[in-house]
Amino acid sequence: MLLTACATDPYTGQSSLSNTAKGAGLGAAAGAAIGAAFGGNDWKNVGYGALAGGAVGAAAGAYKDHKDNQQKSYYNPYR
């Protein structure tokens, strides 16, 4: 999933990881940690926590990407 979220900026040519991918990765890690902390020794709770955290993190990152793109087009409509 993280490899498919790599994008090349059309303006600079730089390759970078999108905020959506960053949010999904961080959210999955945090969700897995919370699932392990509150779920005991059950690996199923770790998986559910990672899934939920990844979804929430991806949504937050996608929102951030959307707002960044809006801001770029607002300040420079000729890009």
Z-matrix of the N, CA and C atoms (Angstrom, degrees):
N
C 1 1.432
C 2 1.525 1 110.97
N 3 1.313 2 117.16 1 -40.26
C 4 1.465 3 119.18 2 -178.40
C 5 1.518 4 111.68 3 -67.58
N 6 1.327 5 117.95 4 -32.62
C 7 1.462 6 119.82 5 -179.23
C 8 1.518 7 111.82 6 -71.20
N 9 1.323 8 117.38 7 -31.62
C 10 1.455 9 119.09 8 179.89
C 11 1.519 10 111.76 9 -76.52
N 12 1.306 11 117.90 10 -15.76
C 13 1.456 12 120.76 11 -178.79
C 14 1.520 13 112.69 12 -90.94
N 15 1.316 14 117.92 13 -0.77
C 16 1.462 15 120.13 14 176.17
C 17 1.522 16 108.48 15 -69.73
N 18 1.282 17 115.99 16 135.54
C 19 1.459 18 120.37 17 -177.69
C 20 1.514 19 109.77 18 -134.35
N 21 1.323 20 114.99 19 149.38
C 22 1.447 21 120.95 20 174.76
C 23 1.520 22 108.09 21 -101.39
N 24 1.301 23 116.53 22 125.85
C 25 1.451 24 121.43 23 179.32
C 26 1.527 25 108.18 24 -69.19
N 27 1.329 26 117.93 25 121.76
C 28 1.468 27 119.23 26 -177.41
C 29 1.516 28 113.78 27 -67.76
N 30 1.328 29 117.70 28 -17.39
C 31 1.459 30 120.66 29 -177.14
C 32 1.525 31 112.64 30 -90.55
N 33 1.329 32 116.02 31 -35.31
C 34 1.462 33 119.14 32 -177.49
C 35 1.520 34 112.79 33 -108.37
N 36 1.338 35 117.74 34 -20.84
C 37 1.454 36 121.08 35 -177.72
C 38 1.515 37 113.33 36 82.04
N 39 1.326 38 117.55 37 1.98
C 40 1.460 39 121.12 38 -179.66
C 41 1.519 40 110.12 39 -81.08
N 42 1.311 41 114.70 40 142.44
C 43 1.451 42 120.80 41 176.17
C 44 1.527 43 108.49 42 -94.82
N 45 1.312 44 116.33 43 131.83
C 46 1.459 45 119.71 44 -178.50
C 47 1.518 46 109.96 45 -147.50
N 48 1.303 47 114.91 46 166.96
C 49 1.450 48 122.28 47 177.84
C 50 1.521 49 108.15 48 -91.30
N 51 1.330 50 116.85 49 132.10
C 52 1.463 51 119.56 50 -177.72
C 53 1.520 52 111.13 51 -71.73
N 54 1.307 53 115.04 52 161.40
C 55 1.463 54 119.89 53 177.23
C 56 1.519 55 111.37 54 -64.78
N 57 1.325 56 116.92 55 -29.30
C 58 1.462 57 120.70 56 177.62
C 59 1.520 58 110.15 57 -62.17
N 60 1.325 59 116.73 58 -45.40
C 61 1.465 60 120.47 59 -179.85
C 62 1.523 61 111.30 60 -68.11
N 63 1.320 62 116.18 61 -40.43
C 64 1.464 63 119.32 62 178.18
C 65 1.526 64 110.71 63 -62.25
N 66 1.319 65 116.27 64 -44.87
C 67 1.455 66 120.67 65 179.85
C 68 1.513 67 112.28 66 -64.00
N 69 1.332 68 116.80 67 -40.13
C 70 1.462 69 120.21 68 179.32
C 71 1.520 70 110.85 69 -64.90
N 72 1.319 71 117.38 70 -42.72
C 73 1.459 72 120.82 71 179.90
C 74 1.516 73 112.72 72 -66.10
N 75 1.323 74 115.81 73 -46.15
C 76 1.465 75 119.48 74 179.29
C 77 1.529 76 111.59 75 -67.57
N 78 1.324 77 115.93 76 -38.96
C 79 1.461 78 119.70 77 178.87
C 80 1.514 79 112.34 78 -66.17
N 81 1.333 80 116.54 79 -39.50
C 82 1.462 81 120.22 80 178.43
C 83 1.521 82 110.97 81 -65.56
N 84 1.329 83 116.53 82 -41.17
C 85 1.470 84 119.70 83 178.74
C 86 1.526 85 111.00 84 -65.10
N 87 1.326 86 116.23 85 -44.22
C 88 1.466 87 119.51 86 179.45
C 89 1.523 88 111.00 87 -66.82
N 90 1.326 89 117.04 88 -40.91
C 91 1.456 90 120.38 89 178.81
C 92 1.522 91 112.50 90 -64.37
N 93 1.325 92 116.39 91 -38.80
C 94 1.459 93 119.81 92 177.24
C 95 1.524 94 110.94 93 -65.31
N 96 1.316 95 116.89 94 -40.50
C 97 1.463 96 120.23 95 178.76
C 98 1.528 97 111.19 96 -64.96
N 99 1.321 98 116.26 97 -42.08
C 100 1.468 99 119.65 98 178.74
C 101 1.527 100 110.39 99 -67.72
N 102 1.329 101 116.78 100 -39.98
C 103 1.467 102 120.20 101 177.35
C 104 1.513 103 111.84 102 -62.83
N 105 1.316 104 116.91 103 -36.79
C 106 1.466 105 120.16 104 178.22
C 107 1.527 106 111.03 105 -72.12
N 108 1.314 107 116.58 106 -36.85
C 109 1.460 108 119.93 107 -177.89
C 110 1.526 109 112.13 108 -70.13
N 111 1.313 110 116.48 109 -40.45
C 112 1.458 111 119.40 110 -175.13
C 113 1.526 112 113.45 111 -101.16
N 114 1.324 113 116.78 112 -11.42
C 115 1.462 114 119.64 113 -176.91
C 116 1.510 115 114.64 114 -98.52
N 117 1.289 116 117.36 115 -1.50
C 118 1.457 117 119.44 116 -179.16
C 119 1.519 118 111.45 117 76.38
N 120 1.319 119 116.29 118 -146.84
C 121 1.465 120 121.43 119 -177.44
C 122 1.516 121 113.17 120 -90.81
N 123 1.296 122 118.06 121 16.34
C 124 1.459 123 122.18 122 -179.04
C 125 1.531 124 109.59 123 -88.79
N 126 1.333 125 117.09 124 115.70
C 127 1.467 126 121.70 125 -178.48
C 128 1.517 127 111.77 126 -67.44
N 129 1.321 128 116.75 127 -21.68
C 130 1.456 129 120.12 128 178.88
C 131 1.532 130 110.18 129 -63.42
N 132 1.328 131 117.06 130 -39.50
C 133 1.469 132 120.31 131 178.72
C 134 1.522 133 111.95 132 -67.07
N 135 1.324 134 116.86 133 -33.54
C 136 1.463 135 120.44 134 175.88
C 137 1.528 136 109.57 135 -64.35
N 138 1.315 137 116.69 136 -43.39
C 139 1.470 138 121.28 137 178.59
C 140 1.509 139 112.75 138 -64.15
N 141 1.328 140 116.06 139 -43.68
C 142 1.465 141 119.50 140 178.15
C 143 1.532 142 110.94 141 -64.50
N 144 1.309 143 116.39 142 -40.10
C 145 1.459 144 120.02 143 178.00
C 146 1.517 145 111.84 144 -64.05
N 147 1.332 146 116.79 145 -41.68
C 148 1.463 147 120.69 146 178.32
C 149 1.525 148 110.95 147 -65.33
N 150 1.316 149 116.51 148 -40.13
C 151 1.464 150 120.62 149 179.41
C 152 1.527 151 111.20 150 -64.47
N 153 1.319 152 115.72 151 -47.57
C 154 1.467 153 119.59 152 -179.90
C 155 1.529 154 111.10 153 -66.20
N 156 1.320 155 117.12 154 -43.78
C 157 1.460 156 120.10 155 179.47
C 158 1.517 157 112.30 156 -64.97
N 159 1.324 158 116.80 157 -38.60
C 160 1.462 159 120.41 158 177.53
C 161 1.513 160 112.08 159 -64.19
N 162 1.328 161 116.37 160 -40.00
C 163 1.468 162 120.03 161 179.40
C 164 1.525 163 111.17 162 -66.18
N 165 1.306 164 116.34 163 -44.81
C 166 1.472 165 119.98 164 179.92
C 167 1.532 166 110.39 165 -66.60
N 168 1.330 167 116.44 166 -42.20
C 169 1.458 168 120.00 167 178.93
C 170 1.517 169 112.70 168 -64.88
N 171 1.333 170 116.88 169 -39.62
C 172 1.461 171 120.44 170 178.33
C 173 1.522 172 110.96 171 -65.54
N 174 1.326 173 116.54 172 -39.85
C 175 1.472 174 119.78 173 178.20
C 176 1.526 175 110.92 174 -64.22
N 177 1.317 176 116.93 175 -42.50
C 178 1.466 177 120.01 176 178.87
C 179 1.525 178 110.90 177 -65.66
N 180 1.324 179 117.04 178 -40.74
C 181 1.463 180 120.56 179 178.38
C 182 1.521 181 112.56 180 -66.71
N 183 1.328 182 116.71 181 -38.26
C 184 1.464 183 120.44 182 177.92
C 185 1.524 184 110.60 183 -65.01
N 186 1.321 185 116.60 184 -38.58
C 187 1.463 186 120.69 185 176.53
C 188 1.527 187 110.46 186 -63.01
N 189 1.330 188 116.53 187 -42.12
C 190 1.465 189 121.17 188 178.80
C 191 1.532 190 110.38 189 -64.49
N 192 1.347 191 117.61 190 -42.76
C 193 1.470 192 120.56 191 176.40
C 194 1.522 193 111.02 192 -60.01
N 195 1.318 194 116.44 193 -43.33
C 196 1.456 195 121.27 194 -179.58
C 197 1.536 196 110.98 195 -62.05
N 198 1.322 197 116.59 196 -45.26
C 199 1.464 198 120.50 197 179.69
C 200 1.533 199 111.29 198 -66.11
N 201 1.329 200 117.55 199 -38.42
C 202 1.464 201 120.38 200 177.67
C 203 1.520 202 111.08 201 -63.33
N 204 1.330 203 117.00 202 -41.59
C 205 1.460 204 120.42 203 179.02
C 206 1.521 205 111.47 204 -66.61
N 207 1.329 206 116.84 205 -37.69
C 208 1.464 207 119.80 206 176.33
C 209 1.516 208 111.10 207 -63.40
N 210 1.314 209 115.95 208 -42.31
C 211 1.457 210 120.25 209 -178.50
C 212 1.526 211 110.76 210 -66.41
N 213 1.329 212 117.58 211 -40.61
C 214 1.465 213 120.36 212 178.78
C 215 1.520 214 110.79 213 -62.98
N 216 1.328 215 117.78 214 -43.27
C 217 1.447 216 119.73 215 -178.35
C 218 1.531 217 111.65 216 -73.21
N 219 1.312 218 117.73 217 -26.63
C 220 1.468 219 120.54 218 178.29
C 221 1.519 220 110.82 219 -70.99
N 222 1.324 221 116.83 220 -44.53
C 223 1.457 222 120.16 221 -176.56
C 224 1.517 223 113.25 222 -80.18
N 225 1.313 224 117.66 223 -22.14
C 226 1.451 225 121.04 224 178.43
C 227 1.523 226 108.95 225 -143.58
N 228 1.322 227 118.27 226 85.57
C 229 1.463 228 120.55 227 -175.63
C 230 1.529 229 113.46 228 -71.01
N 231 1.334 230 118.91 229 -10.74
C 232 1.457 231 121.23 230 -177.40
C 233 1.515 232 113.29 231 -91.36
N 234 1.302 233 118.69 232 4.32
C 235 1.471 234 122.18 233 179.60
C 236 1.475 235 110.97 234 -76.65
